[in-house]
Each structure stands twice: as structure tokens, then as C-alpha cells.
Amino acid sequence: MIITRGFIGIDVSKHHLDVFEGGFGRGERIANRPEALAPLVARWKNGGVFVLFEATGHYDVRLRQALTAAGIAFARINPARARDFARAAGFLAKTDRIDARMLAAMAQSLAPAPAKAIDSDRQGLALAHKRRDQLVHIRQQERTRRTECHDAILLADIEAHLQWLDVRIAQWDEQIRCLLAQCERLHPIAKLLRSIPGIGPVAATTLIALMPELDVLPSKQVTAIAGLAPFNVDSGQLRGLRRIKGGRKRVRDALYMAAVAAARSHDRFRTVYRRLRAAGKPAKVALIAVARKLLVTANAVLRDKTAFQT
């Protein structure tokens, strides 16, 4: 496949970046450091290029920051989607250099939608949210260990650690509350989300930090991004069960817990849950439907800039 000029693929790793530039047919490896990125980005600036790379968590933060600062269009894609394209396009071998070329070819063939520029406020909130999640996960592990521990010394140590974790989680909750309260742009969003039944402070923070597409994309796309849109599984005469697939697990988890609360506390969501249960649907399927309705409601509330109406 001939890759024309302007399409760039980058394979991201912790210590280095493998870059392939279409049109030049060349690849190079640079350190994953701001000083190594600077001359590369300067060369691309105002060149009408499009950069594609796989989402790699925090390893691509420097790259995204540099591209955003230079006004260069880029997209991050799910690694599974990249591998599917690689197999379909005949990229059977896998090395960092080959992956970079494959990503440039994918950018040219599929023209993925450009990612939004990094939002520093949301990024700070997302980091605080992630740290809180980490501590909550550790606390759950310690609680499990406590139930299995029969040694007095170890038990005392676990209890002390749990007390410390409770304090730190509460401190992060306060830090997140302050971040939202001090941000003129995000604070109204949090208030609107909190007006929806079942959406508490954690769910609201999750949506703000991890779903920037809210109030930007149509509800069908938003639910698909979150992994709450049911997909058909049909072939010939077979009509398979509709299943959710992929998406952002942390967002889905937060909305699932919100759905449990909403199905208990508000008639609109309780009706959805009971109707599906009466139709023979499992409780989990009914709650997923409520979670999807909550997300659609959140999208509408932010779009209309009007609190939820009971």
C-alpha cells in the first residue's frame, strides 16, 4: 500500500516513539521526551498532516500535549481496532516499525475523526479521579485480606492501613470537589449531572473526566463510546442476542452503580427496570438498559443546559 504524504503513524512505548511519515516512506525512532518531540512537531506544524497512534494510557501524554500545542490534528484509536485493520490489510508481522507504518496506512484508509485537544482542567480532574480509584481498589483488596486473616499482628496492620486509606480517599474526594468548585466551566456541568437521579459525586466526576464527548456527539454515538449500545448478532436466519461490547469500562461501571440507585429511587427509571424484568430480562440486562438511559439523559441535560426535570 502506497501511503501518501501527510499521513503519519506513531507506535508509542514508554521510552521511545517509532514514527512513519507517508510520502517519504521512511521511519525513525526518537525518545519519548519533549526535547525529542519538539523538532519533529516543528517540522509538521502548518503542514496539514494527520497523526494516528494507539491509545496507550499515560505513555502518549507528551505526544498529545506537543501535537495540541502545535495545532496538529491527531487521533487515538483502540489497539484492538488497529490490530483488526492490520490483519485485514495484510500487516501480519508485528514490530514497532511495522506498526507505525500500519497506523499511517490506517489513517489514510479510514480517515478517523480527529481527537479533541487536551483539556487541562479535565486532565487534572481525570488524574485525581484515577488516583482515588486506585486507592479504592487497594482498600477493597485489604478488606478481602482482612476476612481471610487470622493473625493478630497482621490483622492490626491491615486495620491501620484501612484507616489510612479511608482518610486518604476522603481527602481525594475533597480535592476533587475543590477542583470542580474552582473551575468556572466544569462546575455547572457537575451541578447539571448531579440533578439526575442516581448520579452522585463519583459518577458525575467520572462522566466529566472520562466522557468529554457528552454534549458534543449524538446520544447513539455517546452510548457506543461508553460501551452501552447493544449490537446485533445476526446471520442468515439466526437472530442472536443483542450485546454490549467494548467501550470505556470505568464509565460503564459508574453508570451501572448509578442505575442501581436510580431504579430504586425514581419512577422513570424504576419503570424501565420493572418493564424489562417483567418481559423476562435478567436483572443485569435491565440495569444496563437503565444505565444507557441515564447516559442519554445526561447528554440531553448538558445539551439543553437544563437540570433534570422530575
C-alpha positions in Angstrom: 0.0 0.0 0.0 1.4 3.4 -1.0 0.9 5.9 1.8 0.8 9.5 0.6 2.4 12.5 2.2 0.6 14.0 5.2 -0.4 10.7 6.9 1.8 9.8 9.9 1.7 6.8 12.1 3.4 6.6 15.5 3.9 3.5 17.6 4.1 4.7 21.2 6.0 2.9 24.0 7.3 4.0 27.4 10.8 5.1 26.3 10.5 5.8 22.6 8.3 6.6 19.6 8.5 4.9 16.2 7.4 7.3 13.5 6.4 6.6 9.9 5.8 9.5 7.6 3.7 8.8 4.4 5.2 10.2 1.2 8.7 9.9 2.4 8.5 6.2 3.0 10.8 6.4 6.0 10.6 5.6 9.6 12.6 6.8 12.6 12.8 6.2 16.3 13.0 9.0 18.8 12.9 9.2 22.6 9.5 9.7 24.2 10.7 13.0 25.6 9.6 16.6 25.0 13.0 17.7 23.7 13.0 14.8 21.1 9.4 15.6 20.0 10.0 19.4 19.6 11.9 19.3 16.2 9.6 16.7 14.8 6.4 18.6 15.7 8.0 21.9 14.4 8.6 20.2 11.0 4.9 19.1 10.8 3.4 22.4 12.0 1.3 24.1 9.4 1.9 21.1 7.1 -1.6 19.8 7.0 -0.6 16.4 8.4 -2.7 13.9 10.3 -1.2 11.8 13.0 -2.6 8.4 14.2 -1.4 6.4 17.2 -2.9 3.8 19.6 -4.3 4.8 23.0 -1.6 3.8 25.5 -2.7 5.4 28.7 -0.2 7.9 30.1 2.6 6.9 27.6 1.1 9.1 24.9 0.5 12.2 27.1 3.7 14.0 26.0 2.9 13.3 22.4 -0.7 14.6 22.7 0.4 17.7 24.5 3.0 18.5 21.8 0.6 17.9 19.0 -2.2 20.0 20.7 0.2 22.9 21.3 1.2 22.9 17.6 -2.3 22.7 16.4 -1.7 19.4 14.6 -4.7 17.1 14.0 -4.4 13.6 15.5 -6.5 10.6 16.6 -6.0 7.9 19.2 -7.6 4.6 18.4 -8.3 1.4 20.4 -5.3 -1.0 19.9 -7.8 -3.9 19.1 -9.2 -1.9 16.2 -5.6 -1.3 15.0 -4.8 -5.0 15.0 -8.1 -5.8 13.2 -7.0 -3.3 10.4 -3.5 -4.8 10.4 -4.8 -8.3 9.7 -7.3 -7.0 7.1 -4.6 -5.0 5.3 -2.0 -7.8 5.3 0.3 -6.5 8.0 0.9 -9.9 9.5 4.3 -9.3 11.1 4.4 -7.1 14.2 7.3 -4.9 15.2 7.2 -1.3 16.4 8.4 0.0 13.0 5.8 -2.1 11.1 3.1 -0.9 13.5 4.0 2.7 12.8 3.7 2.1 9.0 0.4 0.3 9.6 -1.0 3.2 11.6 -0.1 5.6 8.8 -1.9 3.4 6.3 -4.9 3.2 8.6 -5.0 7.0 8.9 -5.1 7.2 5.1 -7.6 4.4 4.5 -10.1 5.1 7.3 -9.7 8.8 8.0 -10.6 8.6 11.7 -12.2 11.6 13.3 -9.6 13.9 14.9 -9.4 13.8 18.7 -10.3 16.8 20.8 -7.5 18.9 22.0 -6.3 18.2 25.5 -8.4 19.9 28.1 -6.1 20.8 31.0 -9.0 21.1 33.5 -10.4 17.7 32.6 -6.9 16.2 32.6 -6.3 17.4 36.1 -9.7 16.0 37.2 -9.0 12.7 35.4 -5.7 12.3 37.3 -7.3 13.0 40.6 -10.2 10.6 39.8 -7.7 7.9 38.7 -5.7 8.2 42.0 -8.9 7.9 44.0 -9.9 4.8 42.0 -6.5 3.3 42.8 -6.9 3.8 46.5 -10.5 2.5 46.5 -9.2 -0.7 44.7 -6.4 -1.1 47.3 -8.9 -0.7 50.1 -11.1 -3.4 48.6 -8.1 -5.7 48.4 -7.3 -5.0 52.1 -10.9 -5.7 53.1 -10.7 -9.1 51.4 -7.4 -9.8 53.1 -9.0 -8.9 56.5 -11.7 -11.5 56.1 -9.0 -14.2 55.4 -6.5 -13.1 58.1 -6.3 -15.0 61.5 -3.1 -13.5 62.8 -3.5 -10.7 65.3 -0.4 -8.8 64.3 -1.2 -8.9 60.6 -4.8 -8.0 61.3 -3.8 -4.9 63.2 -1.6 -3.8 60.4 -4.4 -4.3 57.9 -6.8 -2.3 60.1 -4.3 0.5 60.4 -3.8 0.5 56.6 -7.6 0.6 56.1 -7.9 3.6 58.4 -5.2 5.4 56.5 -6.9 4.6 53.2 -10.2 5.9 54.4 -8.6 9.2 55.3 -6.7 9.5 52.0 -9.8 8.7 49.9 -11.8 11.3 51.9 -9.0 13.8 51.2 -9.1 13.0 47.4 -12.9 13.4 47.5 -12.4 16.9 48.9 -9.6 17.6 46.4 -11.9 16.6 43.5 -14.8 18.7 45.0 -12.5 21.7 45.2 -11.2 21.2 41.6 -14.8 21.2 40.3 -15.9 24.2 42.5 -12.9 26.3 41.4 -13.4 25.6 37.6 -16.0 28.0 36.1 -16.5 25.7 33.2 -16.8 22.3 34.8 -18.7 23.3 38.0 -22.0 24.0 36.1 -21.6 20.7 34.3 -21.2 18.9 37.7 -24.4 20.6 39.0 -26.4 19.6 36.0 -25.2 15.9 36.2 -25.9 15.8 39.9 -29.5 16.7 39.2 -30.1 13.4 37.5 -31.4 10.6 39.9 -28.7 8.1 40.7 -25.8 10.3 39.6 -23.8 11.1 42.7 -20.4 12.8 43.1 -18.4 9.9 41.9 -20.5 9.1 38.8 -20.6 12.9 37.9 -16.8 13.1 38.2 -16.4 10.0 36.1 -18.5 11.4 33.3 -16.8 14.8 33.4 -13.3 13.4 33.4 -13.8 10.4 31.1 -16.6 11.3 28.7 -15.7 14.7 27.1 -18.0 13.6 24.2 -21.1 14.5 26.3 -22.9 17.5 24.8 -20.8 17.1 21.7 -21.9 13.9 20.0 -25.4 12.4 19.4 -26.7 10.1 22.1 -26.2 7.0 19.9 -22.5 7.7 19.5 -22.1 8.5 23.1 -23.7 5.2 24.3 -21.5 3.3 21.8 -18.3 5.0 23.1 -19.3 4.1 26.7 -20.0 0.5 25.7 -23.7 0.7 26.5 -25.1 0.4 23.0 -26.4 -3.1 22.1 -25.0 -4.6 18.9 -26.8 -7.0 16.6 -25.5 -10.6 16.3 -27.5 -11.8 13.2 -26.6 -14.1 10.4 -29.0 -15.6 7.9 -32.0 -16.9 9.8 -30.2 -16.6 13.1 -31.2 -13.7 15.4 -28.7 -13.6 18.2 -29.0 -11.8 21.5 -28.1 -8.1 21.4 -25.0 -7.5 23.4 -23.0 -4.5 24.6 -19.3 -4.6 23.5 -16.1 -2.7 24.2 -16.3 0.9 25.3 -15.0 2.7 28.4 -15.3 0.2 31.3 -14.9 2.8 34.1 -17.7 4.9 32.7 -19.9 1.8 32.3 -19.1 0.7 35.9 -20.0 4.1 37.3 -23.3 4.3 35.4 -24.2 0.7 36.4 -24.0 1.7 40.1 -25.9 4.8 39.3 -28.6 2.7 37.6 -29.0 0.6 40.7 -29.7 3.7 42.7 -31.9 5.3 40.0 -34.0 2.1 39.6 -34.8 2.2 43.3 -35.4 5.9 43.8 -37.1 7.4 40.7 -40.3 6.3 38.9 -39.0 7.0 35.4 -36.0 4.6 35.8 -37.9 2.2 38.0 -40.5 1.8 35.3 -37.8 0.9 32.7 -36.3 -1.7 35.0 -39.6 -3.3 36.0 -40.8 -3.4 32.4 -37.7 -5.3 31.3 -37.8 -7.7 34.3 -41.5 -8.4 33.6 -40.5 -9.2 30.0 -38.2 -11.9 31.3 -34.9 -10.0 31.0 -32.2 -10.7 33.6 -31.6 -8.1 36.3 -28.2 -7.2 34.9 -29.6 -6.6 31.4 -32.4 -4.4 32.8 -29.8 -2.4 34.8 -27.7 -1.9 31.7 -30.7 -0.5 30.0 -31.2 1.9 32.9 -27.5 2.9 32.7 -27.9 3.6 29.0 -31.0 5.7 29.7 -29.0 7.6 32.4 -26.3 8.4 29.9 -28.8 9.5 27.2 -30.4 11.7 29.9 -27.0 13.2 30.9 -26.3 14.0 27.2 -29.6 15.8 26.9 -29.3 17.7 30.2 -25.9 19.0 29.2 -27.0 19.8 25.6 -30.0 21.8 26.8 -28.2 23.2 29.9 -31.3 22.5 32.0 -31.4 20.4 35.2 -33.2 17.1 35.1 -37.0 17.6 35.4 -38.8 15.1 37.5 
